[in-house]
Structure formats: structure tokens, C-alpha cells
Amino acid sequence: MIFGFTEAQISGFFLTYGVGAFIAYMLFIIGQLAWESKAGRFGTFVLFLGLGVGFLGFLAKLVIQWWLEK
């Protein structure tokens, strides 16, 4: 018990909100990279597609988990 929370509760919280915050920060980094490199519309799309495709797995996990618990 840490601050009245179990290890499972803490890890569940950080796996959901902590990883979500890192994803939001990484989207900011990808956008900044596209802006500084003057990638244009198509280049920005390719950057977000190529570097951000892993986010879909995380979002799919949340949706599947919600659907199974429903």
C-alpha cells in the first residue's frame, strides 16, 4: 500500500493516464518536427502516420477493454 492505494490501482492509473500523457507529448513532438522541417501537408501526414501508428494500438486496447467490460 502506497498512500492508501494498491500496486494494481497505481499501475492501472499510470498505464491509462500516464501513457496517454506521453502520447499527447509525442504528438506535440511530431508536430514540432514537421513544423521545423517545413514538411508540407503530405510530409506532415506521413510523419504522423509513420510515427503515430503505434498510438492506434493503445487506443484500440482501451476500446476493446471497455467493450469487454460492458
C-alpha positions in Angstrom: 0.0 0.0 0.0 1.4 3.4 -1.1 -0.6 6.4 0.0 -3.6 4.1 0.5 -3.5 2.7 -3.0 -2.6 -0.8 -4.0 0.1 -1.6 -6.6 -2.6 -2.7 -9.1 -4.5 0.6 -8.7 -1.4 2.7 -9.2 -0.2 0.7 -12.2 -3.7 0.8 -13.8 -3.9 4.6 -13.3 -0.4 5.2 -14.9 -0.9 2.8 -17.7 -4.1 4.7 -18.7 -3.4 8.3 -18.0 0.4 8.3 -17.9 0.8 6.6 -21.2 -1.9 8.9 -22.6 0.0 11.9 -21.5 3.2 10.6 -23.1 1.2 10.0 -26.3 -0.1 13.6 -26.3 3.5 14.8 -25.7 4.8 12.7 -28.5 2.1 14.1 -30.9 3.4 17.6 -29.9 7.0 16.5 -30.8 5.9 15.0 -34.1 4.1 18.3 -34.9 7.1 20.3 -33.9 9.3 18.1 -36.1 7.0 18.6 -39.1 6.9 22.4 -38.5 10.7 22.8 -38.2 11.4 20.7 -41.2 8.8 22.5 -43.3 7.4 19.2 -44.4 4.2 20.5 -46.0 0.8 18.8 -45.8 1.8 15.5 -47.3 5.0 15.3 -45.3 3.2 16.1 -42.1 0.7 13.4 -42.9 3.4 10.9 -43.5 5.2 11.8 -40.3 2.0 11.5 -38.2 1.1 8.2 -40.0 4.6 6.7 -39.7 5.4 7.8 -36.2 2.0 7.8 -34.7 0.7 4.4 -35.9 1.6 2.9 -32.5 -0.9 5.1 -30.8 -3.7 3.3 -32.6 -2.8 0.1 -30.7 -3.1 1.8 -27.4 -6.4 3.4 -28.3 -7.7 0.1 -29.6 -6.7 -1.6 -26.3 -8.8 0.9 -24.4 -11.8 0.5 -26.7 -11.6 -3.3 -26.6 -11.2 -3.3 -22.8 -14.2 -1.0 -22.5 -16.2 -3.2 -24.8 -15.4 -6.4 -23.0 -16.2 -4.9 -19.6 -19.6 -3.6 -20.9 
